[in-house]
Amino acid sequence: MSTFKVGDVVSGKIAGIQSYGAFVALDNSTQGLVHISEITHGFVKDIHDFLEVGQEVKVKILDIDEEKNKISLSIRATEEAPKEQPAKKKPISSSENDEGFNTLRDKLEEWIKKADK
């Protein structure tokens, strides 16, 4: 385990897949876990949609817990984040737009008249 350092980007092979993440063999004696949240940018419902056992992957070492003999890995950290697509706004029709302001416009005139008295 001492040959690996936090921040290293290394190649590995998917050794097993569970609902919570994928185990990656970094060498003959070292395995790490890619948590489901570190598989790719965006939401992952089923890991099998992205990975399969035996697949070669590039991973970044996020954490090494020598006491528990665990290595936390990320595939997502080796990929460029996708550019955010601007959210599409629903166009507001003029009738909807006017309807909301008519009430305020009417009330404003009423309030001005009361304030003048």
Sequence and secondary structure as in RCSB ss.txt:
>XXXX:A:sequence
MSTFKVGDVVSGKIAGIQSYGAFVALDNSTQGLVHISEITHGFVKDIHDFLEVGQEVKVKILDIDEEKNKISLSI
RATEEAPKEQPAKKKPISSSENDEGFNTLRDKLEEWIKKADK
>XXXX:A:secstr
 TT  TT EEEEEEEEEETTEEEEESSSS EEEEEGGGSSSS  S GGGT  TT EEEEEEEEEETTTTEEEEES
GGGS              HHHHHHHHHHHHHHHHHHHHHHH 
